């Protein structure tokens, strides 16, 4: 399973903002889905890790 930031409608954003204001805390919206992780060679993993380091992000290889 992998989670990403949710795509929200304007109404969703308004509802979340109201709740944030009442809680006095910021909220993040995530959506999760099942994915199959891709099998990677050592060389492929090294290439992914190099780009992750360069960009300061995390990448996940999944099956199409």
N, CA, C and O atoms as a CHARMM CRD file, in Angstrom:
* protein
*
  256
    1    1 UNK  N      0.85300  -1.16700   0.00000 PROA 1      0.00000
    2    1 UNK  CA     0.00000   0.00000   0.00000 PROA 1      0.00000
    3    1 UNK  C      0.90300   1.23600   0.00000 PROA 1      0.00000
    4    1 UNK  O      1.94400   1.27800   0.65600 PROA 1      0.00000
    5    2 UNK  N      0.46800   2.22100  -0.75000 PROA 2      0.00000
    6    2 UNK  CA     1.20500   3.48500  -0.82200 PROA 2      0.00000
    7    2 UNK  C      0.20400   4.62900  -0.69000 PROA 2      0.00000
    8    2 UNK  O     -0.91600   4.56200  -1.19600 PROA 2      0.00000
    9    3 UNK  N      0.63100   5.66200  -0.00900 PROA 3      0.00000
   10    3 UNK  CA    -0.24200   6.82100   0.21600 PROA 3      0.00000
   11    3 UNK  C      0.39300   8.06100  -0.39800 PROA 3      0.00000
   12    3 UNK  O      1.60900   8.24600  -0.34200 PROA 3      0.00000
   13    4 UNK  N     -0.44700   8.90500  -0.98300 PROA 4      0.00000
   14    4 UNK  CA    -0.01600  10.16900  -1.56500 PROA 4      0.00000
   15    4 UNK  C     -0.95300  11.27000  -1.07000 PROA 4      0.00000
   16    4 UNK  O     -2.03100  10.99800  -0.54200 PROA 4      0.00000
   17    5 UNK  N     -0.52400  12.50000  -1.25100 PROA 5      0.00000
   18    5 UNK  CA    -1.41200  13.61100  -0.92100 PROA 5      0.00000
   19    5 UNK  C     -2.65900  13.53700  -1.78900 PROA 5      0.00000
   20    5 UNK  O     -2.57200  13.24700  -2.98200 PROA 5      0.00000
   21    6 UNK  N     -3.79200  13.79300  -1.20700 PROA 6      0.00000
   22    6 UNK  CA    -5.07100  13.67600  -1.90800 PROA 6      0.00000
   23    6 UNK  C     -5.32100  14.82800  -2.86400 PROA 6      0.00000
   24    6 UNK  O     -4.85600  15.94800  -2.65100 PROA 6      0.00000
   25    7 UNK  N     -6.05400  14.53400  -3.90900 PROA 7      0.00000
   26    7 UNK  CA    -6.59700  15.55600  -4.79700 PROA 7      0.00000
   27    7 UNK  C     -7.96500  15.91800  -4.23900 PROA 7      0.00000
   28    7 UNK  O     -8.83400  15.05800  -4.09800 PROA 7      0.00000
   29    8 UNK  N     -8.14900  17.18100  -3.92500 PROA 8      0.00000
   30    8 UNK  CA    -9.35700  17.61800  -3.23100 PROA 8      0.00000
   31    8 UNK  C    -10.14200  18.62900  -4.04600 PROA 8      0.00000
   32    8 UNK  O     -9.58000  19.39400  -4.83100 PROA 8      0.00000
   33    9 UNK  N    -11.43900  18.61600  -3.84600 PROA 9      0.00000
   34    9 UNK  CA   -12.29600  19.62400  -4.46500 PROA 9      0.00000
   35    9 UNK  C    -12.21600  20.90400  -3.63400 PROA 9      0.00000
   36    9 UNK  O    -11.69200  20.90600  -2.52000 PROA 9      0.00000
   37   10 UNK  N    -12.73700  21.97400  -4.18900 PROA 10     0.00000
   38   10 UNK  CA   -12.78700  23.22800  -3.43900 PROA 10     0.00000
   39   10 UNK  C    -13.59400  23.06000  -2.15000 PROA 10     0.00000
   40   10 UNK  O    -13.23300  23.60700  -1.10800 PROA 10     0.00000
   41   11 UNK  N    -14.68800  22.29900  -2.23000 PROA 11     0.00000
   42   11 UNK  CA   -15.51400  22.06600  -1.03200 PROA 11     0.00000
   43   11 UNK  C    -14.73400  21.26200   0.00200 PROA 11     0.00000
   44   11 UNK  O    -14.78900  21.56200   1.19400 PROA 11     0.00000
   45   12 UNK  N    -14.00600  20.23800  -0.45400 PROA 12     0.00000
   46   12 UNK  CA   -13.17000  19.46300   0.46700 PROA 12     0.00000
   47   12 UNK  C    -12.18800  20.37600   1.19600 PROA 12     0.00000
   48   12 UNK  O    -12.03000  20.28500   2.41300 PROA 12     0.00000
   49   13 UNK  N    -11.52900  21.25800   0.44200 PROA 13     0.00000
   50   13 UNK  CA   -10.55600  22.17700   1.03300 PROA 13     0.00000
   51   13 UNK  C    -11.20700  23.10200   2.05600 PROA 13     0.00000
   52   13 UNK  O    -10.63800  23.36600   3.11500 PROA 13     0.00000
   53   14 UNK  N    -12.39500  23.59100   1.73600 PROA 14     0.00000
   54   14 UNK  CA   -13.11100  24.46700   2.66800 PROA 14     0.00000
   55   14 UNK  C    -13.45000  23.72000   3.95100 PROA 14     0.00000
   56   14 UNK  O    -13.28400  24.25600   5.04700 PROA 14     0.00000
   57   15 UNK  N    -13.92600  22.47900   3.81800 PROA 15     0.00000
   58   15 UNK  CA   -14.28900  21.67600   4.98600 PROA 15     0.00000
   59   15 UNK  C    -13.06200  21.39300   5.85500 PROA 15     0.00000
   60   15 UNK  O    -13.13100  21.47500   7.08200 PROA 15     0.00000
   61   16 UNK  N    -11.95200  21.06200   5.21900 PROA 16     0.00000
   62   16 UNK  CA   -10.72100  20.79100   5.96500 PROA 16     0.00000
   63   16 UNK  C    -10.22900  22.05600   6.65600 PROA 16     0.00000
   64   16 UNK  O     -9.80600  22.01300   7.81100 PROA 16     0.00000
   65   17 UNK  N    -10.28600  23.18100   5.95000 PROA 17     0.00000
   66   17 UNK  CA    -9.84000  24.45300   6.53700 PROA 17     0.00000
   67   17 UNK  C    -10.66800  24.80000   7.77600 PROA 17     0.00000
   68   17 UNK  O    -10.11300  25.25500   8.77600 PROA 17     0.00000
   69   18 UNK  N    -11.97600  24.59300   7.72300 PROA 18     0.00000
   70   18 UNK  CA   -12.83100  24.85300   8.88300 PROA 18     0.00000
   71   18 UNK  C    -12.42000  23.97000  10.06400 PROA 18     0.00000
   72   18 UNK  O    -12.34800  24.43700  11.20000 PROA 18     0.00000
   73   19 UNK  N    -12.15600  22.71100   9.79000 PROA 19     0.00000
   74   19 UNK  CA   -11.75900  21.80400  10.85300 PROA 19     0.00000
   75   19 UNK  C    -10.39300  22.19200  11.41500 PROA 19     0.00000
   76   19 UNK  O    -10.18800  22.16000  12.62900 PROA 19     0.00000
   77   20 UNK  N     -9.46000  22.55800  10.53800 PROA 20     0.00000
   78   20 UNK  CA    -8.14400  23.02400  10.99200 PROA 20     0.00000
   79   20 UNK  C     -8.28500  24.22200  11.93700 PROA 20     0.00000
   80   20 UNK  O     -7.63300  24.29000  12.97900 PROA 20     0.00000
   81   21 UNK  N     -9.13900  25.15000  11.55500 PROA 21     0.00000
   82   21 UNK  CA    -9.33500  26.34900  12.37400 PROA 21     0.00000
   83   21 UNK  C     -9.92800  26.00100  13.73300 PROA 21     0.00000
   84   21 UNK  O     -9.53300  26.57400  14.74800 PROA 21     0.00000
   85   22 UNK  N    -10.87300  25.06600  13.75900 PROA 22     0.00000
   86   22 UNK  CA   -11.48800  24.70600  15.03700 PROA 22     0.00000
   87   22 UNK  C    -10.53300  23.89700  15.90900 PROA 22     0.00000
   88   22 UNK  O    -10.60500  23.97000  17.13500 PROA 22     0.00000
   89   23 UNK  N     -9.65300  23.13800  15.29900 PROA 23     0.00000
   90   23 UNK  CA    -8.66200  22.35100  16.05300 PROA 23     0.00000
   91   23 UNK  C     -7.40600  23.14700  16.36900 PROA 23     0.00000
   92   23 UNK  O     -6.63900  22.79700  17.26700 PROA 23     0.00000
   93   24 UNK  N     -7.21000  24.22800  15.61300 PROA 24     0.00000
   94   24 UNK  CA    -5.98300  25.02900  15.69700 PROA 24     0.00000
   95   24 UNK  C     -4.75200  24.17000  15.39300 PROA 24     0.00000
   96   24 UNK  O     -3.70300  24.29700  16.02400 PROA 24     0.00000
   97   25 UNK  N     -4.92500  23.29000  14.40000 PROA 25     0.00000
   98   25 UNK  CA    -3.86000  22.38800  13.96400 PROA 25     0.00000
   99   25 UNK  C     -3.96900  22.20100  12.45100 PROA 25     0.00000
  100   25 UNK  O     -5.07400  22.06900  11.92600 PROA 25     0.00000
  101   26 UNK  N     -2.82900  22.18800  11.73800 PROA 26     0.00000
  102   26 UNK  CA    -2.87500  21.89100  10.30600 PROA 26     0.00000
  103   26 UNK  C     -3.15000  20.40800  10.07200 PROA 26     0.00000
  104   26 UNK  O     -2.74100  19.55900  10.86300 PROA 26     0.00000
  105   27 UNK  N     -3.83500  20.11300   8.99400 PROA 27     0.00000
  106   27 UNK  CA    -4.15100  18.73200   8.61500 PROA 27     0.00000
  107   27 UNK  C     -3.60600  18.45000   7.21700 PROA 27     0.00000
  108   27 UNK  O     -3.59400  19.33100   6.35700 PROA 27     0.00000
  109   28 UNK  N     -3.16300  17.23100   7.00000 PROA 28     0.00000
  110   28 UNK  CA    -2.75200  16.76600   5.67500 PROA 28     0.00000
  111   28 UNK  C     -3.72700  15.69700   5.22700 PROA 28     0.00000
  112   28 UNK  O     -4.14500  14.86000   6.02700 PROA 28     0.00000
  113   29 UNK  N     -4.09400  15.71800   3.95700 PROA 29     0.00000
  114   29 UNK  CA    -5.02800  14.73300   3.40700 PROA 29     0.00000
  115   29 UNK  C     -4.26200  13.74400   2.53100 PROA 29     0.00000
  116   29 UNK  O     -3.60700  14.12700   1.56200 PROA 29     0.00000
  117   30 UNK  N     -4.35800  12.45100   2.89600 PROA 30     0.00000
  118   30 UNK  CA    -3.69900  11.39000   2.14200 PROA 30     0.00000
  119   30 UNK  C     -4.73200  10.42400   1.58600 PROA 30     0.00000
  120   30 UNK  O     -5.76700  10.17900   2.20600 PROA 30     0.00000
  121   31 UNK  N     -4.44200   9.87900   0.41000 PROA 31     0.00000
  122   31 UNK  CA    -5.23500   8.80800  -0.17300 PROA 31     0.00000
  123   31 UNK  C     -4.29900   7.62000  -0.38800 PROA 31     0.00000
  124   31 UNK  O     -3.18000   7.78000  -0.87500 PROA 31     0.00000
  125   32 UNK  N     -4.76900   6.42800  -0.02200 PROA 32     0.00000
  126   32 UNK  CA    -3.92600   5.23200  -0.11200 PROA 32     0.00000
  127   32 UNK  C     -4.50900   4.25000  -1.12800 PROA 32     0.00000
  128   32 UNK  O     -5.71900   4.18800  -1.34200 PROA 32     0.00000
  129   33 UNK  N     -3.60700   3.48500  -1.74300 PROA 33     0.00000
  130   33 UNK  CA    -4.04300   2.45700  -2.69700 PROA 33     0.00000
  131   33 UNK  C     -3.04300   1.30900  -2.67200 PROA 33     0.00000
  132   33 UNK  O     -1.87400   1.48200  -2.32700 PROA 33     0.00000
  133   34 UNK  N     -3.52900   0.15100  -3.04100 PROA 34     0.00000
  134   34 UNK  CA    -2.67200  -1.02100  -3.12400 PROA 34     0.00000
  135   34 UNK  C     -1.89600  -0.99300  -4.42900 PROA 34     0.00000
  136   34 UNK  O     -2.46800  -0.73600  -5.48800 PROA 34     0.00000
  137   35 UNK  N     -0.61200  -1.25100  -4.36000 PROA 35     0.00000
  138   35 UNK  CA     0.24000  -1.32400  -5.54800 PROA 35     0.00000
  139   35 UNK  C      1.18500  -2.50100  -5.37100 PROA 35     0.00000
  140   35 UNK  O      1.44700  -2.94600  -4.25300 PROA 35     0.00000
  141   36 UNK  N      1.69000  -2.99200  -6.48700 PROA 36     0.00000
  142   36 UNK  CA     2.69900  -4.04900  -6.46100 PROA 36     0.00000
  143   36 UNK  C      4.05300  -3.40900  -6.70100 PROA 36     0.00000
  144   36 UNK  O      4.25800  -2.71700  -7.69800 PROA 36     0.00000
  145   37 UNK  N      4.96600  -3.64400  -5.78500 PROA 37     0.00000
  146   37 UNK  CA     6.31300  -3.10100  -5.92000 PROA 37     0.00000
  147   37 UNK  C      7.04000  -3.82100  -7.05600 PROA 37     0.00000
  148   37 UNK  O      6.89900  -5.03200  -7.22800 PROA 37     0.00000
  149   38 UNK  N      7.80500  -3.07400  -7.81300 PROA 38     0.00000
  150   38 UNK  CA     8.56800  -3.63200  -8.93300 PROA 38     0.00000
  151   38 UNK  C      9.81700  -4.33100  -8.41300 PROA 38     0.00000
  152   38 UNK  O     10.42300  -3.88900  -7.43700 PROA 38     0.00000
  153   39 UNK  N     10.19100  -5.40700  -9.05800 PROA 39     0.00000
  154   39 UNK  CA    11.44400  -6.08200  -8.75800 PROA 39     0.00000
  155   39 UNK  C     12.55600  -5.29700  -9.44700 PROA 39     0.00000
  156   39 UNK  O     12.46900  -4.99500 -10.63700 PROA 39     0.00000
  157   40 UNK  N     13.58300  -4.97500  -8.69900 PROA 40     0.00000
  158   40 UNK  CA    14.64800  -4.12800  -9.22600 PROA 40     0.00000
  159   40 UNK  C     15.99900  -4.81900  -9.08300 PROA 40     0.00000
  160   40 UNK  O     16.24300  -5.54700  -8.12100 PROA 40     0.00000
  161   41 UNK  N     16.87200  -4.57800 -10.05800 PROA 41     0.00000
  162   41 UNK  CA    18.25000  -5.05800  -9.95000 PROA 41     0.00000
  163   41 UNK  C     19.03400  -4.11100  -9.04500 PROA 41     0.00000
  164   41 UNK  O     18.58100  -3.00700  -8.74400 PROA 41     0.00000
  165   42 UNK  N     20.19900  -4.54800  -8.62100 PROA 42     0.00000
  166   42 UNK  CA    21.05900  -3.71000  -7.79700 PROA 42     0.00000
  167   42 UNK  C     21.40500  -2.42700  -8.54700 PROA 42     0.00000
  168   42 UNK  O     21.43200  -1.34800  -7.95500 PROA 42     0.00000
  169   43 UNK  N     21.66700  -2.54000  -9.83500 PROA 43     0.00000
  170   43 UNK  CA    22.02000  -1.36700 -10.64400 PROA 43     0.00000
  171   43 UNK  C     20.84100  -0.39600 -10.74700 PROA 43     0.00000
  172   43 UNK  O     21.02000   0.81800 -10.64500 PROA 43     0.00000
  173   44 UNK  N     19.63800  -0.93700 -10.94800 PROA 44     0.00000
  174   44 UNK  CA    18.45300  -0.07800 -11.02900 PROA 44     0.00000
  175   44 UNK  C     18.21600   0.64700  -9.70500 PROA 44     0.00000
  176   44 UNK  O     17.89900   1.83700  -9.69000 PROA 44     0.00000
  177   45 UNK  N     18.37200  -0.07400  -8.59700 PROA 45     0.00000
  178   45 UNK  CA    18.21100   0.55800  -7.28100 PROA 45     0.00000
  179   45 UNK  C     19.22600   1.66600  -7.07800 PROA 45     0.00000
  180   45 UNK  O     18.89800   2.71600  -6.52700 PROA 45     0.00000
  181   46 UNK  N     20.45300   1.44300  -7.51600 PROA 46     0.00000
  182   46 UNK  CA    21.48900   2.46900  -7.37300 PROA 46     0.00000
  183   46 UNK  C     21.11400   3.72200  -8.15900 PROA 46     0.00000
  184   46 UNK  O     21.32600   4.83900  -7.68600 PROA 46     0.00000
  185   47 UNK  N     20.55900   3.54300  -9.35400 PROA 47     0.00000
  186   47 UNK  CA    20.14400   4.69700 -10.17300 PROA 47     0.00000
  187   47 UNK  C     19.01300   5.46000  -9.49000 PROA 47     0.00000
  188   47 UNK  O     18.99900   6.69100  -9.48100 PROA 47     0.00000
  189   48 UNK  N     18.07000   4.72200  -8.92000 PROA 48     0.00000
  190   48 UNK  CA    16.95800   5.36300  -8.20900 PROA 48     0.00000
  191   48 UNK  C     17.49000   6.11800  -6.99500 PROA 48     0.00000
  192   48 UNK  O     17.11700   7.26900  -6.76700 PROA 48     0.00000
  193   49 UNK  N     18.35000   5.48100  -6.22300 PROA 49     0.00000
  194   49 UNK  CA    18.89700   6.11200  -5.02600 PROA 49     0.00000
  195   49 UNK  C     19.70600   7.35900  -5.36300 PROA 49     0.00000
  196   49 UNK  O     19.68000   8.33900  -4.61800 PROA 49     0.00000
  197   50 UNK  N     20.41700   7.32500  -6.47300 PROA 50     0.00000
  198   50 UNK  CA    21.19500   8.50100  -6.87900 PROA 50     0.00000
  199   50 UNK  C     20.26600   9.67900  -7.17300 PROA 50     0.00000
  200   50 UNK  O     20.54900  10.80900  -6.77300 PROA 50     0.00000
  201   51 UNK  N     19.16700   9.42000  -7.86600 PROA 51     0.00000
  202   51 UNK  CA    18.22000  10.49900  -8.17000 PROA 51     0.00000
  203   51 UNK  C     17.51900  10.97500  -6.90300 PROA 51     0.00000
  204   51 UNK  O     17.29000  12.17300  -6.74000 PROA 51     0.00000
  205   52 UNK  N     17.17600  10.05700  -6.00300 PROA 52     0.00000
  206   52 UNK  CA    16.57900  10.45200  -4.73100 PROA 52     0.00000
  207   52 UNK  C     17.50700  11.40600  -3.97500 PROA 52     0.00000
  208   52 UNK  O     17.07300  12.43500  -3.45600 PROA 52     0.00000
  209   53 UNK  N     18.78000  11.04800  -3.92500 PROA 53     0.00000
  210   53 UNK  CA    19.75400  11.89400  -3.21600 PROA 53     0.00000
  211   53 UNK  C     19.88300  13.25800  -3.87500 PROA 53     0.00000
  212   53 UNK  O     19.94100  14.28000  -3.19200 PROA 53     0.00000
  213   54 UNK  N     19.92800  13.27300  -5.18700 PROA 54     0.00000
  214   54 UNK  CA    20.06800  14.52700  -5.92200 PROA 54     0.00000
  215   54 UNK  C     18.87100  15.45200  -5.68600 PROA 54     0.00000
  216   54 UNK  O     19.03900  16.66100  -5.52600 PROA 54     0.00000
  217   55 UNK  N     17.66600  14.87900  -5.66600 PROA 55     0.00000
  218   55 UNK  CA    16.44300  15.67400  -5.58300 PROA 55     0.00000
  219   55 UNK  C     15.91800  15.84600  -4.16200 PROA 55     0.00000
  220   55 UNK  O     15.05200  16.68800  -3.92500 PROA 55     0.00000
  221   56 UNK  N     16.42700  15.06300  -3.21300 PROA 56     0.00000
  222   56 UNK  CA    15.93300  15.14000  -1.85000 PROA 56     0.00000
  223   56 UNK  C     14.51800  14.61600  -1.70400 PROA 56     0.00000
  224   56 UNK  O     13.72600  15.15600  -0.93200 PROA 56     0.00000
  225   57 UNK  N     14.19800  13.55300  -2.45400 PROA 57     0.00000
  226   57 UNK  CA    12.85400  12.95100  -2.42800 PROA 57     0.00000
  227   57 UNK  C     12.97900  11.44500  -2.26700 PROA 57     0.00000
  228   57 UNK  O     14.08400  10.90400  -2.29400 PROA 57     0.00000
  229   58 UNK  N     11.86100  10.77300  -2.10000 PROA 58     0.00000
  230   58 UNK  CA    11.82000   9.31300  -2.10100 PROA 58     0.00000
  231   58 UNK  C     11.04200   8.86000  -3.32100 PROA 58     0.00000
  232   58 UNK  O      9.98200   9.40400  -3.63100 PROA 58     0.00000
  233   59 UNK  N     11.57400   7.85900  -4.01400 PROA 59     0.00000
  234   59 UNK  CA    10.91100   7.28200  -5.18600 PROA 59     0.00000
  235   59 UNK  C     10.57200   5.83000  -4.88000 PROA 59     0.00000
  236   59 UNK  O     11.31000   5.15200  -4.16500 PROA 59     0.00000
  237   60 UNK  N      9.44600   5.35000  -5.42600 PROA 60     0.00000
  238   60 UNK  CA     9.01400   3.96600  -5.25100 PROA 60     0.00000
  239   60 UNK  C      8.71000   3.40900  -6.62400 PROA 60     0.00000
  240   60 UNK  O      7.87000   3.94900  -7.34500 PROA 60     0.00000
  241   61 UNK  N      9.38900   2.32600  -6.99400 PROA 61     0.00000
  242   61 UNK  CA     9.13500   1.66800  -8.27800 PROA 61     0.00000
  243   61 UNK  C      8.00000   0.67400  -8.11000 PROA 61     0.00000
  244   61 UNK  O      8.05000  -0.19400  -7.23800 PROA 61     0.00000
  245   62 UNK  N      6.97500   0.80100  -8.94900 PROA 62     0.00000
  246   62 UNK  CA     5.81000  -0.08600  -8.88100 PROA 62     0.00000
  247   62 UNK  C      5.58200  -0.72200 -10.24100 PROA 62     0.00000
  248   62 UNK  O      6.05800  -0.23300 -11.26600 PROA 62     0.00000
  249   63 UNK  N      4.84400  -1.82300 -10.22500 PROA 63     0.00000
  250   63 UNK  CA     4.47800  -2.48500 -11.48600 PROA 63     0.00000
  251   63 UNK  C      3.40800  -1.64500 -12.17700 PROA 63     0.00000
  252   63 UNK  O      2.53100  -1.08400 -11.52000 PROA 63     0.00000
  253   64 UNK  N      3.48400  -1.56100 -13.50900 PROA 64     0.00000
  254   64 UNK  CA     2.46200  -0.77000 -14.23800 PROA 64     0.00000
  255   64 UNK  C      1.08100  -1.39800 -14.15600 PROA 64     0.00000
  256   64 UNK  O      0.12400  -0.85900 -14.71200 PROA 64     0.00000
